[in-house]
C-alpha cells in the first residue's frame, strides 16, 4: 500500500498525488518507487487515458528529502534495489504511452521541478514557483 503517494482514478484520468504535505512533499526513494509503480500500472491499464501528477497541500514538491539523504546514499552505494527506481524514472516517464500532466499547485524546487520535465504538459497555478534551490521560491 502506498505511503508517499495517493492514487485516484476519476473516469479515464489517474490522479497521482505526492502525499507528504507536512514537508511540502519532499521527494524520497520510497516516493520514487511508488510513483514509478503507479505510472507503470496506469500505462498498462486501458481504462486510463492520462495521468495527472500533483502535490498534496500547499506545495508540489520541495525537492529532495535531505533528512533521508545519507540513507539514500548508503543504499545507492550498497547497490540496494530500493535505490535503482529513481535512476531511470525520467526516461521511464518519457517513454510512457499515456500522457502525463504536471499540475503544479505550489513550490516545485530541485527534483520537484526536474520531475515535471519529462511530463507532456505542465500547468502551474499562481502559487507555483519553480527553481533549483529554496531561495528561488521564498
Secondary structure as UniProt FT lines:
FT   STRAND          5..10
FT   TURN            11..12
FT   STRAND          13..18
FT   HELIX           21..23
FT   TURN            24..25
FT   HELIX           29..44
FT   TURN            46..47
FT   STRAND          50..55
FT   TURN            57..58
FT   HELIX           66..68
FT   HELIX           69..77
FT   TURN            78..79
FT   HELIX           81..84
FT   TURN            85..88
FT   HELIX           89..94
FT   STRAND          99..104
FT   STRAND          108..109
FT   HELIX           111..117
FT   STRAND          121..124
FT   TURN            126..127
FT   STRAND          130..131
FT   HELIX           134..137
//
